[in-house]
Each structure stands twice: as structure tokens, then as C-alpha cells.
Amino acid sequence: MDPRYSAQDIIMCDLCQKAALQSHCELCQINLCKDCVGEHLSDSSKRHNVVPYKHRISTNYPKCPTHTHKHCELYCEECDIPACSFCISSGKHKGHDVSDALKKLSSKKKDLERDLMELEEGIFPTYEDISLDLNSEKVTLEKRYEKLTTFVNKQGENWHRGFDIIVNKRKYEINEMKNKHLTKVNEQEYAVKQITTEVKQCILDLKKILDSNDASLISVYKSRNVEFKSLPPKFNISLSNLSRHRMNKNKLHKMFVPLSELSIEIDEHVYTMKTPEAVYSAQVRPLLDEPELITTIDTGYKELYSVTCLSDEKIWTCGNDKIMQLFNLQVKLLKSIQTKS
């Protein structure tokens, strides 16, 4: 079936356009019916390679951009580009190592597959984790600054209303510092989201290339994995702490401890890139040195024979009768099943 036409269409011979195809020429990349194979092979100027259509190599030779009537059957290792026989014989690639284009493209396709796996299992999850970490930092930041603001408010409420101007001044300073802090975090979060979007797009592009099996796209693909592995630094910001003082009307301004300057430190080695092995190992939790009692469940059995964890929250039990019972950690019976054994 030809996806360009309706489901009932049959792929026809590229030469006569009358009979259904049976064979395929790997060199010329054309489909042939039984009668046209002999005519095609009569052209002795080329080394044709006619095979049954179902045995054709799915990856096509890319067309030569210089000699449009030729296909790039070779690959220049030094120039890292496909080349046709005319390009090689022209002397442009003189002294360069040359390999078969299909083998090279097949090798590059494996590189694409490795890039895709690294993007999906390592790079993209790493940036997702960084985004979650930044979001969590913002929540913590909001709570800590809220505590600072609440502290100042309580002091202001204990003092005379005439002191409100000082309280409001301190609140303004905190809000300014908070905005500066949030600005730094938002800038990094935006940058991480941008990169995350690019990584996601690279994944989609790679899948599209691999699904299409288009040799031209495979040959011009350039990996960005090294670029994506350069993770952003983590900002370590020191926050001011306020402490209580006895009210001194003569030294009111000194009652508020001045806020220290906003300190932002850059740590280049906090975030680390995930690897498929690390993703797997992170899913396997280490065993405890000592058992930890989480809850006690009265199963009702006179003799408890077996306990199996369905999940971290649900447990199957069976005893000396024909009943299996499913409990949760809140000691609630979720399900009871009559068995034959």
C-alpha cells in the first residue's frame, strides 16, 4: 500500500507505470515489475543491485547536492559527509578515508538512538528534577519570607501606631529583598524551562528522524547532548534572621535589626546529570539496618500464614482458613476473597 494514495492503491512499477512492482534496485532506488527488470539491468554503465521488494534495504542513499542525478553511496570520514562517486573521483576527498554510506548512516542511526535514550532517560528527567527543585525552593522561600514579615508585623502591633512608618519601611525592605531573590530564582527557572523545552523538542525531532528513516535527515543530524549536559549552577542565597529586643522608646530605630544584604552564591556542582543506571538505582531503596514498626494490624486469623505487600500502602494476608484479606496501613479491610485452597 502506498500511504500517499487510498488504502486500495497498489504500488506500481516506476518504469512502465502499468504493472505492480516485484523488485527494487538498491542502487537507483526505483521499483520494478517483472518485465522491466531485464530492461533496467541492460544499462551496463552502473552496477545495479536488484532484489525482491520485501528484501530491500529500508535506508535509502541520500542524493548528492552537487551531482543531483547521483546518490551518495560513499561516506568521507574526514569531512564527515556523504559523497557520490563523482565527488570522490574529483579529487576533493583525495587521501581521505572513505566508507560505505549505508553502513555509516546505520552507525549514525545508532548514535541517534543512543542520544534519544540519553535525552529521555537522563537529560530530560534531570531538567525536570531541577524544575521541581526550583519550585520547591520558591515555596520554601515564600514561607521563610512570610515568617520574616509576620515577625515584623507582630513587633509593629505591640508598639504605638505612630511607629507604623518604621514597620512599613521594614516591610518594604523585606519585599524588595524578596523580589530580588525571586527574580534570581525565576530567571534560573525560566532558563531551565527553555532548555527543557529544547530537550523535549530534540526528543520529538529524533523520534521523527528515526521513524522516517530519512537518510538525508540522519546524515545532517548534529547531537546537542553535550550542550544539554552542561547543567545550570544552583544559587545559594543567605537570608536574614530577625531577633526580639526589649522596646526602647529612645532608641526605636535600633529595635529593628537591620536586614543584611542579599547574598547569592553560585555552586556549580549541586546538580548532576542522571544516567539510566542512576535512574534505576534511585528506584531501588536500600534495606534498613533495623526493622521499623509502621502499624499493627489485627487480621482476625488464629494462625497467620503469609503476608504479601501489594504496595507501600496495601497488604494481602492469609491464614488458617479459606479467606484472603486486603488491608491498608490504616487497618481498614479493603477486600476479602474466598479461595479454594
C-alpha positions as CSV (number, residue, x, y, z in Angstrom):
1,M,0.0,0.0,0.0
2,D,1.2,3.5,-0.8
3,P,0.4,5.9,2.1
4,R,0.2,8.8,-0.4
5,Y,-2.9,7.3,-2.0
6,S,-6.0,5.4,-0.9
7,A,-5.9,2.1,1.0
8,Q,-6.9,0.2,-2.2
9,D,-4.0,1.6,-4.3
10,I,-1.1,-0.8,-5.3
11,I,2.5,0.5,-5.7
12,M,3.2,0.4,-9.4
13,C,6.5,-0.1,-11.4
14,D,8.4,3.2,-11.6
15,L,9.4,2.5,-15.3
16,C,6.2,1.3,-17.0
17,Q,3.6,2.6,-14.5
18,K,1.4,-0.3,-15.6
19,A,2.3,-3.4,-13.6
20,A,2.6,-3.9,-9.9
21,L,6.1,-3.9,-8.5
22,Q,8.0,-7.1,-7.6
23,S,11.6,-5.9,-7.3
24,H,13.7,-3.0,-6.2
25,C,17.1,-1.6,-7.4
26,E,19.1,-0.6,-4.4
27,L,21.5,1.5,-6.5
28,C,18.9,3.5,-8.4
29,Q,16.3,3.4,-5.7
30,I,13.4,2.6,-8.0
31,N,10.7,-0.1,-8.0
32,L,10.4,-2.6,-10.9
33,C,7.9,-5.0,-12.2
34,K,8.9,-8.5,-13.6
35,D,9.0,-7.4,-17.2
36,C,11.1,-4.2,-16.6
37,V,13.9,-5.9,-14.5
38,G,15.7,-7.1,-17.7
39,E,15.4,-3.7,-19.4
40,H,16.8,-2.0,-16.2
41,L,19.8,-4.4,-15.9
42,S,20.7,-3.8,-19.6
43,D,22.2,-0.5,-18.6
44,S,25.8,-1.7,-18.0
45,S,27.1,1.7,-17.0
46,K,26.0,1.1,-13.4
47,R,26.4,-1.9,-11.1
48,H,22.7,-2.4,-10.4
49,N,21.6,-4.4,-7.4
50,V,18.1,-5.7,-8.0
51,V,16.5,-7.5,-5.0
52,P,12.9,-8.6,-4.2
53,Y,11.0,-5.6,-3.0
54,K,10.4,-7.1,0.5
55,H,14.2,-7.6,0.9
56,R,15.1,-4.0,0.0
57,I,17.2,-2.0,2.4
58,S,14.9,0.4,4.1
59,T,17.5,3.2,4.4
60,N,18.0,5.0,1.0
61,Y,21.2,6.5,-0.2
62,P,20.9,10.3,0.1
63,K,21.0,12.3,-3.1
64,C,24.2,14.2,-3.9
65,P,23.7,18.0,-3.5
66,T,26.4,18.7,-6.2
67,H,25.6,15.9,-8.7
68,T,21.8,15.8,-8.5
69,H,21.5,12.7,-10.7
70,K,23.7,10.7,-8.4
71,H,23.2,9.1,-5.0
72,C,25.8,9.3,-2.2
73,E,26.9,5.7,-1.9
74,L,30.1,6.6,0.0
75,Y,30.9,8.5,3.1
76,C,34.0,10.6,3.7
77,E,35.2,10.0,7.2
78,E,37.4,13.1,7.4
79,C,34.8,15.5,6.0
80,D,32.1,13.6,7.9
81,I,29.7,13.9,4.9
82,P,28.1,11.5,2.4
83,A,29.6,11.7,-1.1
84,C,28.8,10.2,-4.5
85,S,31.4,8.5,-6.8
86,F,31.8,11.7,-8.8
87,C,32.7,13.7,-5.7
88,I,35.3,11.1,-4.7
89,S,36.9,10.9,-8.2
90,S,37.0,14.7,-8.5
91,G,39.9,14.8,-6.0
92,K,38.1,16.9,-3.4
93,H,38.4,14.0,-1.0
94,K,41.9,12.8,-2.0
95,G,43.7,10.9,0.7
96,H,40.6,10.8,2.9
97,D,39.2,7.6,4.4
98,V,36.0,6.5,2.6
99,S,33.4,4.0,3.8
100,D,30.1,2.7,2.7
101,A,27.4,5.3,3.2
102,L,24.7,2.9,4.3
103,K,27.0,1.4,7.0
104,K,28.0,4.8,8.1
105,L,24.4,6.0,8.2
106,S,23.4,2.9,10.1
107,S,26.1,3.7,12.6
108,K,24.9,7.3,12.9
109,K,21.4,6.0,13.4
110,K,22.6,4.0,16.4
111,D,24.2,7.2,17.7
112,L,20.8,8.9,17.3
113,E,19.1,6.1,19.2
114,R,21.7,6.5,22.0
115,D,21.1,10.2,22.0
116,L,17.4,9.7,22.2
117,M,17.8,7.3,25.1
118,E,20.1,9.7,26.9
119,L,17.7,12.6,26.4
120,E,14.7,10.6,27.5
121,E,16.3,8.7,30.4
122,G,18.9,11.2,31.6
123,I,18.9,14.8,30.4
124,F,15.2,15.5,30.3
125,P,14.4,13.9,33.7
126,T,17.4,15.8,35.2
127,Y,15.9,19.2,34.0
128,E,12.5,18.1,35.2
129,D,14.0,17.4,38.7
130,I,15.8,20.8,38.6
131,S,12.5,22.5,37.8
132,L,10.8,20.7,40.7
133,D,13.7,21.7,43.0
134,L,13.4,25.3,42.0
135,N,9.6,25.2,42.5
136,S,10.2,23.7,46.0
137,E,12.7,26.4,46.7
138,K,10.2,29.0,45.8
139,V,7.7,27.5,48.2
140,T,10.3,27.4,51.0
141,L,11.4,31.0,50.1
142,E,7.8,32.2,50.4
143,K,7.3,30.6,53.8
144,R,10.6,32.0,55.2
145,Y,9.9,35.5,54.0
146,E,6.4,35.2,55.3
147,K,7.8,34.4,58.7
148,L,10.1,37.4,58.5
149,T,7.1,39.6,57.5
150,T,4.9,38.1,60.3
151,F,7.7,38.7,62.8
152,V,7.9,42.4,61.8
153,N,4.1,42.7,61.9
154,K,3.9,41.3,65.5
155,Q,6.5,43.8,66.7
156,G,4.7,46.6,64.9
157,E,1.4,45.6,66.6
158,N,2.9,45.7,70.0
159,W,4.2,49.3,69.5
160,H,2.4,52.5,69.2
161,R,0.6,53.3,65.9
162,G,2.9,56.2,65.5
163,F,5.7,53.7,64.8
164,D,3.8,52.3,61.7
165,I,6.1,54.2,59.4
166,I,9.1,52.3,60.7
167,V,7.2,49.0,60.4
168,N,6.2,49.7,56.9
169,K,9.7,50.7,56.0
170,R,11.0,47.3,57.2
171,K,8.2,45.5,55.3
172,Y,9.2,47.4,52.2
173,E,12.8,46.4,52.6
174,I,11.8,42.7,53.0
175,N,9.6,42.9,49.9
176,E,12.4,44.4,47.9
177,M,14.8,41.7,49.0
178,K,12.1,39.1,48.3
179,N,11.6,40.4,44.8
180,K,15.4,40.3,44.1
181,H,15.5,36.8,45.5
182,L,12.5,35.7,43.4
183,T,13.9,37.4,40.4
184,K,17.1,35.3,40.6
185,V,15.1,32.1,41.1
186,N,12.6,33.0,38.3
187,E,15.5,33.8,35.9
188,Q,17.0,30.4,36.5
189,E,13.7,28.6,36.4
190,Y,12.9,30.3,33.0
191,A,16.3,29.3,31.7
192,V,15.8,25.7,32.8
193,K,12.3,25.6,31.3
194,Q,13.7,26.9,28.0
195,I,16.3,24.2,27.9
196,T,13.7,21.6,29.0
197,T,11.6,22.7,26.1
198,E,14.6,22.4,23.7
199,V,15.4,18.9,25.1
200,K,11.8,17.9,24.6
201,Q,11.8,19.2,21.0
202,C,15.1,17.3,20.3
203,I,13.4,14.1,21.5
204,L,10.5,14.7,19.2
205,D,12.8,15.6,16.3
206,L,15.0,12.5,16.9
207,K,11.9,10.3,17.0
208,K,10.6,11.8,13.8
209,I,14.0,11.2,12.1
210,L,14.2,7.6,13.3
211,D,10.6,6.9,12.3
212,S,11.0,8.5,8.9
213,N,14.3,6.6,8.2
214,D,15.2,9.6,6.0
215,A,19.0,9.3,5.3
216,S,19.3,13.0,4.5
217,L,18.0,13.9,7.9
218,I,20.2,11.3,9.6
219,S,23.3,12.5,7.8
220,V,22.9,16.2,8.8
221,Y,21.9,15.5,12.4
222,K,24.1,17.1,14.9
223,S,23.9,16.0,18.5
224,R,23.2,18.6,21.2
225,N,23.6,16.2,24.1
226,V,26.9,17.6,25.2
227,E,25.4,21.1,25.3
228,F,22.5,19.9,27.4
229,K,24.8,18.1,29.8
230,S,26.2,21.5,30.9
231,L,23.8,22.0,33.8
232,P,23.0,25.4,35.3
233,P,24.6,26.4,38.6
234,K,22.5,26.4,41.8
235,F,22.1,29.7,43.7
236,N,22.7,29.6,47.5
237,I,21.1,32.7,49.0
238,S,21.6,33.7,52.6
239,L,18.6,35.1,54.3
240,S,18.5,37.5,57.2
241,N,17.2,36.4,60.6
242,L,15.5,38.9,63.0
243,S,15.6,38.6,66.8
244,R,13.5,40.2,69.5
245,H,14.7,43.1,71.6
246,R,13.1,44.9,74.5
247,M,11.3,48.0,73.4
248,N,13.4,51.2,74.0
249,K,11.4,54.3,73.1
250,N,14.6,56.4,73.0
251,K,16.3,54.1,70.5
252,L,13.3,52.9,68.5
253,H,15.2,52.6,65.3
254,K,17.7,50.2,66.9
255,M,14.9,47.9,67.9
256,F,14.7,46.5,64.4
257,V,17.8,44.5,63.5
258,P,18.8,45.8,60.0
259,L,18.4,43.3,57.2
260,S,21.7,42.1,55.9
261,E,22.5,42.4,52.3
262,L,21.1,39.7,50.0
263,S,23.8,37.1,49.4
264,I,23.7,34.9,46.4
265,E,26.4,32.2,46.0
266,I,26.8,30.0,42.9
267,D,27.6,26.4,43.3
268,E,28.5,24.7,40.1
269,H,28.4,21.1,41.4
270,V,25.0,20.7,43.1
271,Y,23.0,19.4,40.1
272,T,24.3,16.2,38.5
273,M,23.2,14.6,35.2
274,K,21.0,11.5,35.5
275,T,22.2,8.3,33.8
276,P,20.0,5.2,33.0
277,E,21.9,3.4,35.8
278,A,21.3,6.2,38.3
279,V,17.6,6.3,37.4
280,Y,17.3,2.6,38.0
281,S,19.3,2.6,41.3
282,A,17.2,5.5,42.6
283,Q,14.2,3.3,42.3
284,V,15.7,0.7,44.5
285,R,15.7,1.8,48.1
286,P,18.4,0.4,50.5
287,L,17.4,-2.1,53.2
288,L,17.0,-0.8,56.7
289,D,19.6,-1.9,59.3
290,E,16.8,-2.3,61.8
291,P,13.1,-3.1,61.2
292,E,10.8,-0.2,61.5
293,L,7.3,-0.7,63.0
294,I,4.8,1.2,60.9
295,T,1.5,-0.1,62.2
296,T,-0.1,-3.1,63.9
297,I,-3.0,-5.0,62.1
298,D,-5.4,-7.4,63.7
299,T,-6.1,-9.8,60.8
300,G,-8.6,-12.0,62.8
301,Y,-6.7,-15.2,61.9
302,K,-5.9,-17.7,64.7
303,E,-2.8,-18.5,62.7
304,L,-1.3,-16.1,60.2
305,Y,0.4,-18.0,57.3
306,S,1.5,-15.4,54.8
307,V,1.8,-11.6,54.3
308,T,2.4,-10.0,50.9
309,C,2.8,-6.3,50.1
310,L,0.6,-5.2,47.2
311,S,2.1,-1.7,47.5
312,D,3.6,0.6,50.1
313,E,0.0,1.1,51.5
314,K,-1.8,-2.2,50.9
315,I,-1.1,-5.7,52.3
316,W,-2.6,-9.1,51.4
317,T,-2.9,-11.6,54.3
318,C,-3.9,-15.3,54.5
319,G,-4.3,-17.6,57.5
320,N,-5.7,-20.9,58.6
321,D,-9.0,-20.7,56.7
322,K,-10.0,-20.1,53.0
323,I,-10.2,-16.3,53.2
324,M,-7.6,-13.8,51.8
325,Q,-7.9,-10.3,53.2
326,L,-6.5,-7.0,51.8
327,F,-5.7,-4.3,54.5
328,N,-4.3,-0.8,54.2
329,L,-1.9,0.8,56.7
330,Q,-4.9,2.5,58.4
331,V,-6.0,-1.0,59.5
332,K,-9.0,-0.9,57.2
333,L,-10.2,-4.1,55.5
334,L,-10.4,-3.3,51.8
335,K,-11.2,-6.6,50.2
336,S,-12.0,-10.2,51.3
337,I,-11.7,-13.2,48.8
338,Q,-13.0,-16.8,49.3
339,T,-10.3,-19.2,48.0
340,K,-10.5,-23.0,47.1
341,S,-7.2,-23.9,48.9
